[in-house]
Amino acid sequence: MLPPFDQKVDDILDPNRTSLPIVRDDLSPLALVNKVGAPLRAFPTFMTFPQSFAFRDRGPGMVWDDHTKTNTEPLVDERERAMGFRTGTTATPSFSKDQRRFVLGQAMDLHTMVWTVSLCLALQWHYGDHLLSLGAENDG
């Protein structure tokens, strides 16, 4: 369930919204996927609060909105899609958009979860019972 290698941020944005141009290549410890001159491939980490550094002064997390002619933060639905969740996953009648943003800021990206679990399963498959016995020895 990992995203396609050619997926771009613009693919998950609502109509009439586009990502801003990349002004510098990603540096470690970030995932090294965004390169100057190429389409934006990943947003920076979503924060639980509005106006984090990524959303100030044309920050790397801003989106251009053709309707308002302004740079804005990603919408809650766009954040869900960027994190690998279905649109509306956090939508409930009792949650405001701010509460949804907060929950998403506390959540782990679904793509990361799938990658981590698949890595663990691959290690278990490769090492089999030996991996389990190592854990038991360390509990000892």
Residue pairs with C-beta under 8 A, 6 or more apart in sequence:
1 84
1 110
1 111
1 114
2 111
2 114
2 115
3 84
3 111
7 41
8 19
8 39
8 40
8 41
9 19
9 39
9 40
9 41
9 42
9 43
9 82
10 18
10 19
10 39
10 40
12 78
12 81
12 82
13 19
13 63
13 74
13 78
14 75
14 77
14 78
16 65
16 66
16 67
17 63
17 64
17 65
17 66
17 75
17 78
18 63
18 64
18 66
19 39
19 40
19 63
19 64
20 40
20 58
20 60
20 62
20 63
20 64
20 71
22 34
22 35
22 36
22 37
22 38
22 40
22 60
23 36
23 60
24 36
25 32
25 34
25 35
25 36
26 32
26 33
26 34
26 35
26 42
30 44
31 42
33 41
33 42
34 40
34 41
34 42
34 60
42 82
43 54
43 60
43 61
43 74
43 82
44 54
44 59
44 60
44 61
45 54
46 61
46 74
46 79
46 82
46 83
46 101
46 104
46 105
47 54
47 55
47 105
48 101
48 102
48 105
48 106
49 102
49 105
50 73
50 98
50 101
51 73
52 61
53 59
54 60
54 61
54 62
55 61
55 62
55 73
58 71
61 73
61 74
62 71
62 72
62 73
63 71
63 72
63 73
63 74
63 78
64 70
64 71
65 71
65 72
74 82
76 90
76 91
76 97
76 100
76 101
76 104
77 87
77 88
79 101
79 104
80 86
80 87
80 88
80 89
80 90
80 104
81 87
83 104
83 107
83 109
83 110
83 111
84 109
84 110
84 111
84 114
85 110
90 100
90 103
90 104
91 100
95 103
123 131
124 131
124 132
